[in-house]
């Protein structure tokens, strides 16, 4: 690393950042593996879960638009459009004309989409729990605080994108 980084780069912090990037990749692979039996990837499940949480009032949302989703997940609008098209083709999500602005569409989960989220959630939460299975409670609390701090920094700073 020293040979490829400039003198202002802290090798220890850069190495930690690289480890976090690799960990993110492995976590996404684990989620994809767990969700494959439901015909979903982590990206697709994220979008479905976002709609489900919004319906339950657990995510702050006005009208859910492709732009809102792209901003929330830190991805491009074209990525969101592809995800929404895939979900709509499988009758998991529906677009309907907005009652507030006839030039735009409102997005909503279908009954089939709600059912799939409810079926996949237990496996998803088990996968999430398994990520910390080698940590004791105190380590989990410390890690949660540190990750929340890093996430806040990323969300408030430069938008680097999630995918």
C-alpha positions as CSV (number, residue, x, y, z in Angstrom):
1,X,0.0,0.0,0.0
2,X,2.8,2.4,0.9
3,X,4.1,2.2,-2.7
4,X,0.8,3.1,-4.3
5,X,-0.6,5.7,-1.8
6,X,0.7,9.2,-1.4
7,X,2.5,10.4,1.7
8,X,-0.7,12.0,3.2
9,X,-2.5,8.6,3.3
10,X,-2.5,6.9,6.7
11,X,-1.8,3.3,5.9
12,X,-3.5,2.0,8.9
13,X,-6.8,3.9,8.2
14,X,-6.6,3.1,4.5
15,X,-6.2,-0.6,5.3
16,X,-9.2,-0.5,7.7
17,X,-11.2,1.2,4.9
18,X,-10.2,-1.5,2.5
19,X,-11.2,-4.2,5.1
20,X,-14.6,-2.5,5.4
21,X,-15.1,-2.5,1.6
22,X,-14.3,-6.2,1.4
23,X,-16.6,-6.9,4.4
24,X,-19.4,-5.0,2.6
25,X,-19.0,-7.2,-0.4
26,X,-19.1,-10.4,1.7
27,X,-22.2,-9.2,3.6
28,X,-23.9,-8.5,0.3
29,X,-23.0,-12.0,-1.0
30,X,-24.3,-13.5,2.2
31,X,-27.6,-11.5,1.9
32,X,-27.9,-12.5,-1.8
33,X,-27.4,-16.1,-0.9
34,X,-30.0,-16.1,1.8
35,X,-32.5,-14.2,-0.4
36,X,-32.0,-16.3,-3.5
37,X,-34.5,-18.9,-2.4
38,X,-37.1,-16.1,-2.6
39,X,-36.0,-15.1,-6.1
40,X,-34.5,-11.8,-4.8
41,X,-31.2,-10.1,-4.5
42,X,-30.3,-7.8,-1.6
43,X,-30.9,-4.7,-3.8
44,X,-34.4,-5.8,-4.8
45,X,-35.3,-6.8,-1.3
46,X,-34.0,-3.4,0.0
47,X,-36.5,-1.6,-2.3
48,X,-39.4,-3.9,-1.3
49,X,-38.5,-3.5,2.3
50,X,-38.3,0.3,1.9
51,X,-41.9,0.3,0.6
52,X,-43.1,-2.0,3.3
53,X,-41.5,0.1,6.0
54,X,-43.0,3.3,4.5
55,X,-46.5,1.7,4.5
56,X,-46.1,1.0,8.2
57,X,-44.9,4.5,8.9
58,X,-41.4,3.4,9.9
59,X,-39.6,5.3,7.1
60,X,-40.1,9.0,6.6
61,X,-41.5,9.3,3.2
62,X,-43.7,11.7,1.2
63,X,-44.5,10.2,-2.1
64,X,-42.0,7.5,-3.0
65,X,-40.4,8.3,-6.3
66,X,-37.5,6.8,-8.2
67,X,-35.5,9.9,-7.3
68,X,-36.3,9.5,-3.5
69,X,-35.2,5.8,-3.7
70,X,-32.0,6.6,-5.5
71,X,-31.1,9.3,-3.0
72,X,-32.0,7.1,0.0
73,X,-29.9,4.2,-1.2
74,X,-27.1,6.3,-2.8
75,X,-27.5,4.7,-6.2
76,X,-28.2,6.2,-9.7
77,X,-31.7,6.8,-11.0
78,X,-31.1,4.3,-13.8
79,X,-30.2,1.6,-11.2
80,X,-33.5,2.3,-9.4
81,X,-35.4,2.3,-12.7
82,X,-34.0,-1.2,-13.5
83,X,-34.9,-2.5,-10.1
84,X,-38.5,-1.0,-10.2
85,X,-39.0,-2.5,-13.7
86,X,-37.9,-5.9,-12.5
87,X,-40.2,-5.7,-9.5
88,X,-43.1,-4.4,-11.5
89,X,-42.8,-7.2,-14.1
90,X,-43.1,-9.7,-11.3
91,X,-46.2,-8.0,-9.9
92,X,-44.4,-7.1,-6.7
93,X,-44.7,-3.3,-7.2
94,X,-47.3,-1.2,-9.1
95,X,-47.1,2.2,-10.7
96,X,-50.3,4.2,-10.8
97,X,-51.0,7.8,-11.8
98,X,-50.3,10.2,-8.9
99,X,-53.5,11.8,-7.5
100,X,-51.5,15.0,-6.8
101,X,-49.6,15.3,-10.1
102,X,-51.0,13.6,-13.2
103,X,-47.6,13.9,-14.9
104,X,-46.0,11.5,-12.4
105,X,-46.6,8.1,-11.0
106,X,-47.1,6.9,-7.5
107,X,-45.4,3.6,-6.6
108,X,-46.9,1.0,-4.2
109,X,-46.4,-2.6,-3.1
110,X,-48.9,-5.1,-4.5
111,X,-50.4,-7.8,-2.3
112,X,-47.9,-10.2,-3.8
113,X,-45.0,-7.8,-2.9
114,X,-46.2,-7.5,0.7
115,X,-46.5,-11.3,0.9
116,X,-43.0,-11.8,-0.4
117,X,-41.5,-9.3,2.0
118,X,-43.3,-11.0,4.9
119,X,-42.0,-14.4,3.8
120,X,-38.4,-13.3,3.3
121,X,-38.0,-11.1,6.4
122,X,-37.4,-13.9,8.9
123,X,-34.5,-15.3,6.7
124,X,-33.2,-11.8,6.2
125,X,-33.2,-11.0,9.9
126,X,-31.5,-14.3,10.7
127,X,-28.8,-13.4,8.2
128,X,-28.4,-10.0,9.8
129,X,-28.1,-11.5,13.3
130,X,-25.5,-14.1,12.1
131,X,-23.2,-11.2,11.0
132,X,-22.5,-10.5,14.7
133,X,-22.5,-14.1,16.0
134,X,-18.8,-14.0,16.9
135,X,-19.2,-10.9,19.0
136,X,-20.3,-10.6,22.7
137,X,-23.0,-8.1,23.7
138,X,-20.5,-5.4,24.7
139,X,-18.6,-5.7,21.4
140,X,-22.0,-5.5,19.6
141,X,-22.8,-2.2,21.4
142,X,-19.4,-0.7,20.6
143,X,-19.6,-1.8,17.0
144,X,-23.1,-0.4,16.6
145,X,-22.0,3.0,17.9
146,X,-19.0,3.0,15.6
147,X,-20.9,1.9,12.5
148,X,-23.7,4.5,13.3
149,X,-21.0,7.2,13.5
150,X,-19.4,6.1,10.2
151,X,-22.8,5.9,8.5
152,X,-23.8,9.4,9.7
153,X,-20.5,10.7,8.3
154,X,-21.0,9.1,4.9
155,X,-24.7,10.3,4.7
156,X,-23.8,13.8,5.6
157,X,-20.6,14.1,3.6
158,X,-19.8,13.3,0.1
159,X,-22.3,11.0,-1.5
160,X,-20.1,8.1,-2.6
161,X,-22.9,5.8,-3.6
162,X,-23.8,2.4,-2.2
163,X,-23.6,0.4,-5.5
